[in-house]
Amino acid sequence: MQKVEDPVTRYYHKLTYGYPFKSTTPVTKAIVNSSLVVFLAWQFMPYKYMFRHFQVSEYTIQRGYLHTIFTGSISHRDFGHLVPNAGVYLLFGKLIEGKCGSRHMFYLSLFGSLAGIAAVVLKEKVLVSDEDVGKIVPKCNGSVVAGALAGAVLAKYPLTSFNPLRLKHSIANELFMFPMFIPVVFWLMLEYYMWSQGYVEHIAPEAHFAGFLSGVLYALRYLR
């Protein structure tokens, strides 16, 4: 009798021998699509509306815009901010959701968003003086979910291989296989570069790293 693989095992084997970008991962798809919609809204909607509803800070929370905890987590004002995060969503999100299910993907994204806003509020409470409160600029926290996914992959699946070119020839596959920790390292290097160069006008690096840490902790506790 032929053994039938369950969908998760089959998906995992596909990851090992060629990364399947087309798969049933609804939460990942929703995050990517909503991030794209919000990015387009930044290009065409009035800035006053977008600042109020799609950027987050202690000020927005105090004013009662609690939804910005989540809308800010899919918010990207420029193309350079959107592209690397969308790549992380597709690469890591499909791995985690395909292997562990949509529920864990949702909770991982949720905890990343909460960790991000906690880091932003803590920084503004502790490091910003009363005289400089008026200078606080609300941030787009689009990288907190990407950070949570990167942290989860680094904690649980660092050596899982993927083939971004999806080559079918066995020798070619061996040449173009990469372990998952490599794109995680690149993401961390990019985040550090943006932080060191002072690119903090509308992004919050502290939130990104808080999201990353939340992903590590969640993966170690809940992901198999």
Buried (B, 14 or more C-beta within 10 A) or exposed (E): EEEEEEEEEEBBEBBBBBBBEEBEBEBBBBBBEBBBEBBEBBEEEEEEEBBBBBBBBBBBBEEEBEEBBBBBBBBBBEEEBBEBBBBBBBBBBBBBBBBBBBEBBBBBBBBBBBBBBBBBBBBBEEEEEEEEEEEBEBBBBBBBBBBBBBBBBBBBBEEBBBBBEBBEEEEEBEEBBEEBBEBBEBBBEEBEEBBEEEBEEBBBBBBBBBBBBBBBBBBEEBBE
